[in-house]
Structures are given as C-alpha cells and as structure tokens.
Amino acid sequence: MTRIYLDHNATCPLRADSRQAMMAAMDVIGNPSSIHAEGRAAKALIERARAQVAAAFGADGADVVFTSGATEAAALACHGRDLHGADIEHDAVAAWIRADLTVDADGRVAVADPRHSVLQLANSETGILQTLPVGLAVTDATQGFGKLPFTFNDSGAQMALISAHKLGGPKGIGALVMKRGTDLAAQIKGGGQEMGRRSGTENVVGIAGFGAAAEAAARDIQDGTWNRVAKLRDLLENALASQANNTIFVGKGMERLPNTSCFATPGWKGETQVMQMDLAGFAISAGSACSSGKLRASRVLRAMGYDETTAASAIRVSLGPETTETDVLRFAEAWLVKEKKHRARAA
C-alpha cells in the first residue's frame, strides 16, 4: 500500500536542498569557535545559513540565534517575562504565559498590551492567521514561516520563534529571531556562542540544513507553490462537505494557512479517525503533534467556543508542496467511506 502523508504541520519531509547541504557540512571537521582554517570553514557555514534564514524571513539586520528548535527559542524569549497570551498558543509557548487574552469564535485574539504579549502568526491546528500588533513582544511564527509571504522587520514583533523541520529542514534545529538591540538574558551559559545568547558548540550540520531549507521555502512562495496547495485544500473541503452534512470546517472563510484543513464531525472522536485513516494509508493528526498523544479535546477549539464533544472530534489535514490532486481525492474518498459507517452506527 502506498501511503499518503498529509501531516505537514507536524513535520515536513526533508527537502533535497537541505539533505545536500547537510551532507556537505558533515565533511567540514572544524569547531566553529576555533580560529584555524578548519574552524573558520565551519563558522562560514553557520554564517551563510544565518544569512539564508534572515533573508527568507525578511529579517535582514536582525539577530538570528540558532537553538535546538522552536521550543527552546520560546523558553529563551519568554523566560523571566510576565507575558500575556491566549489559550490557542502552542504548548511550547503556553507553558510560559498567562492565558488571559480573549479568543473570538473565529479564532482571532484581542491584544491589549502588545509589549507584554505573545501572539502566534498562524495556528498549527486550525491554520487561522493573526494580525500582529506593533510592539508585540513575541510571535510564534513556526507554522507560517515558509508558507506565507512574511517580513519580520515590518511585522512589529520584537522576537519570533521558528523551526527548521516545519519547512523541510532537519529536526532539532530552530531559531529565535530578534530585532537588533532587544534585551535578552542567556539561559544556556558557557562559551558565549550565538552572540552570547545561547552557549554550546553549534549544530553545524543542522544549521546548514536549516539555511538551505529556508532558501528553498522562499522560492516556493515566490513560485506560487502554496497557491496551488490552497486550491487542493479547498478541493478537499468541498469534496467532504458535499456528502458529510454534519461536519464543521473550522476557520472556513477566514484567512488561513494555505495547506491546513481542520474539521470536526461531532461524536466521532478525532483519535478514532486518525487511527482509521492510518490503517487506510493516510497520515493525519488530531491536533498539535506535541500534544496529540494525549486523549483530550482540542484546547484551541475549546478556546474558540466549541463544546467538548465537537472539540474532541476534530482532525487536521495539512498538505505539502508535493501533495497532488490524486492524493487529496483519494483521502476524501477513504474518509467519506468511514464517515458513512460512523453515521450508520450512530443512527
């Protein structure tokens, strides 16, 4: 059975550009902190990747601090700060904030004090986009980076979290992007690497892969790749809606990530759907990959006002640049067979 991967918001397949850059970096033996030729060669790879990430993120002139991922970047940005946020933030951010900001039925967040608030660029479960206010302390741009035209320097945010594996780079590498001059205390201290913000010998191979993936992702945006993907998402939702009258499409009609469809069929548990579709050859999810293993209703949908039953019945299908119309229609056909059986059992 040929499997179809439709869980790109959890992680993306490794891009060929990223793989090639990582393989080349494996042959560079120097420590980036060493001053000899081998060390300088490793350092050059890091600085090239830093420039690639900054250019793709519209962050020229900003500080790009490489971390082990967006979770560490969140800890670095938020630790020791009294920050407000909403209950739709990813768990990596939610752990550091007071979730006291209001979320409306459309998934949009009202920010009263941007200087002391966190607001995601795009939600990983629903795909719904936010408008970032000027002076915002931190934005989690993990899901939006590589899928949306975005210029960090014009966004109004002081800091942003990003991750390589969400755009086709390797797992275990991310970055905190900061407006130059932003005050930040290092959490990992030692040798003073990464401009004194994050000590420890740099992950040269991962960083090289991140840079190459960011550059390739920027080309995809320019080439209109995600416009094609958005049409596939709409094709999927229309195919499902034509026969599944009880299914709710979350965020439909709102500005969303071009690849993300979140839908709920009340009474049909999301985890059950994920397992059934897995057995049918499709990889999807029932929410954020960091928390989908926990049997609970979606915290995001509950914050938007959906009841417990509906929130527990949601699944997420997230497409990628390599997704085809055939993939989408095959999924729709398989899912509708399972949905029909669910309705028959519930009758």
N, C-alpha and C positions, 0 to 999 in steps of 0.2 A: 504494500500500500504506500503510495506517495503521499507524504504528509505535507500539509499546507500551514505555514507559520503566519499567524495573524495576532501576534502579541508584541508588536514593535515598541509599545510604550514601556514594556517590562525591560526589554533589551533588544538590540538590533543585531543582525548578522554582521560579522566583521567585514568591512569593506576591503576590496583588493588593494586599494591605495594604502590603507592602514597596515595591512599584513606585510606589504612590500617594505614600507618604512621601518616596521619593527624588525624584520629580518635583517635589514641593512644595519640597524642600530645594534643588533646582537654582536656584530663583528667589531664594534668600537669598544676597546677594552678599558679605556681610562676612566678614572673617577673624575667627575665634573669639577671637583674642588681642587684637583691637582693642577699645578702650573706648567707641567711639561706638555709636550706636543699631544700625547695621548689624552691627557686630561682636557686640554683645550678643544680637542676634537669632540669629546663627549659634551662639553659645555656648549659647543656650537650647535649640536643637535637640539639641545634644550632651548636655546635662544631662537633657533629657527622655528621650532614648534610654538614657542610663546608668541612669536610674531604671526604665525598662521592662525592661531586661536584668536588673537586680538583682532586681526583683520576680518575673520569670519563673523565675529561677534560685534563688530562695529565699536571696538574698544581701543582704537589706536591712542596711545598716550596714557592709557590706564595701566594699572598694575595687575598682572595675571599671576596669581600664586598657585602653583600646582599642589594638589592634595591627593589623597588616596581615593577621592570620589566626592560626590555632592554632599554626602552625609558628613564627612569631615569638614567640608567647606562650610556647612551650616553651623557646625559646632564652633569653628573658628570665627565666623561672622557674628554669632549670637551669644556666645558665652559671656557672662558678666553684664549683659544688657537687659534692661527691662523693656521687653518688646511686646507689642500687641499684634494679634493676628486673628484669623478666622479658623473655624473647625474644618475647613476644606483643605488646609495645608497638608503636605506630605508628612508622614510620621517623623522623618528626619528633622523637619522644621518645627512640627508641633511639640516636640519634646522640649523646646527652648522658649516657648512663647506663652502668653496669656491669651487663650482663645476666646476673646470677648468682643470681636468685631462681628457686625451683623451680616448675614448672608441672605439674599433675597431668593425668591422662588426660581429665578433664572440663573442662580449660582454666582451672582455678582456681589462683590464685597464693598461696603462703605468704609472708607478710611478717614478717620477724624484727625489723626496726628501722624502724618507720614514720617516725620523724623524719628518716631519711636514705634514704627510698624513694619511688619513683613507682609508682602503680598506676592503670591505666585504669578508668573506670567501666563501659564496655562495649566489647567488641572489635568493630572495624569489619568483620572478615571473618566471624566465627562468630556474632556477636551476644551471646556469653556475658557475663553480668554478674558483677562482682566485689563483694565486701563490703569497703568501705573502712574500715581500722582507724583508731582515734582517734590523732590526732597525725601522720597521713600528710603528708609534705612537699608532694607534688604529685599531683593526679589529672588525667588526660586525660578530660574529660567531653564531648568533642566529639560523639561518637555518641549518647550518652544524653540530652544536653540537647535538649529539645523532643519527646522520645518517651516519657520516663519521668517520673513524679512524683519530684521530687528537690529537697531543701532543702540548699543548700550550707552554710548556717550550722549545720546539725545533722549534717553529714557526717563531721566530724572532720578533713577535709583543710584544710591551710593555704592552698593555692593550687589553682586549677583552670583548665584551658585550654578555651576554647570558640570556636566558629566560626559565622559567620552563614549561610554557604551550605549548611550541613548541616540547617538548619531552615526553608529557604525565603527566606533573605535573600540579599543580594548576595555575590559572591565578592570576596575581597581585604579583608575586614574580620573581625576576631575580637577576643578579649579575654582578658586574664589577670585572674581574679577572686581577690582576696586578703583573708584575714582582716585586719582593721584592725590596724596595728602590725607586720605582717610585714616583716622586714628584706629589702630587695631593692636591688641596685645597678643603676642605669640602664645599658643597653647602647647606646642611641642618645641622645647628649647634645647639648645645644644650648639651645633656648629654654625648656626646663623644662615643656613641656606635659604633660598627663596626670599631674598631681601630681608632676612631676619624674621620673617613671618611664620616659617614652617621649617624647622631644622630636620636634618636627616639626609643621607645620601639620596639624591633624586632617582626616581624610576625612569631611567633614560629611555628604555625600550618602550614603556607605556606612554611616556610623554611624546616620543616621536610618532607613535601610532595615533595619538590624540590630535596632534597637529595636522597629520595627513588626512584624517577623517574630517576634521573641521573644514579644511580647504575643499575637500570633495563635496561636503554637505552644502557649502556656499555655492558651488557650481550647480548643484541640483536645484536650489532655489532660483538661481538666475535662468536656468534652462526650462523652468516651468514644470518640473517633475511633480511637485506637490499639487499643482492644479489638476493634473491627470489623476492623482491619487484621490483628491477631493471628489471628483466625478465618480470614482469607483465606490467611495463611501456612500454617496447619495444613491447610486445604483443598488447597493446592498440594502439600505434602509427602505427604499421604495419596494424592492422585491419582498422583504419581510412584511412590511406594512400592508401589502396587497392581500395577504392571507391571515396574518396574525392580528386580529382586530383588538385584542386585549393588551397588546404590547405597547409600552410607553417608551418613546425615544427621548432621552434626557438631553436637553440643550438644543434640540432641533429648532432651527430658526435663529439661534444665537451665533455669534462669532465663535468658531471652534477651531481646534487643530484640524487640518485638512484630512487627517488619517484616522480620526477617532470616532467610534460609534459606541455609545453606552445605552443599553436598552434593558427594560425590566418587564417581565411577564409575571404579575403578582400571583404568588402562590407556588411558583416554580423556582425553587432555590437556585441561586447562581452557581453554587458549588456543584450541584447536580448537573446543571447544564455544561459546566466546564468538563466534568468527567465524561459525560455522554459524548461531547464533541471531540474530546481527546481520543476516545475509543474509535470514533469515526474518522480520525486522522487530521484533526484541526487543533492547533494550539491557540487558545484564547485565555482570558482570565476573568476573575470575578472582582477585580479591583486592583489596587496598587500591589505590585509584586512583593513589596516588603511586608505586606500585612495580609495577603490573600490566603496564606496558610491558616489564618485564624478564622474560625467559623463564627462570623459576626456580620451584622448588617453593615452596609457601607456608611461610614461616618460622614462622608461627603454628601450622600443623598439625604441622610437624616438632617444634616445642617440646612439643606435646601427645602426642607419641609415634607419630604416624602415619609410615609408611615413605615413602620418596622418591616411589615410584610413585603412592601414594594422594594424597600432598600435592600432587603436580603435576597431579592430576586433578580438583581441587576448583574449583567455581564458586560464586558468590554471587548470589542473587536478593534484592534489597531493595525492598520495596514502599513506597508512599507514601499519604498521605491520599486522593489522587484515584484510586488503584488500585481497579478493580472486580472482581467475581467473574468476569465475562466475560474480562477481561484475564488473570487467573490461569489459567483453564481453557484459554484459547487457547494460553498459553505451555506448559502441561502437555502439551497435545495435540501441539504442534510439537516439543517436546523429546523426547517419547516416540517420535516417528517417527524422529528422528535416533539415539536410543539403540538402537532396534531394528536400524537399519542398522549401527551400531557393533558390536553383538553378532554380527550375521551375518558381518561382515568378520573379527572376531576368532575365529570358530569354526573 
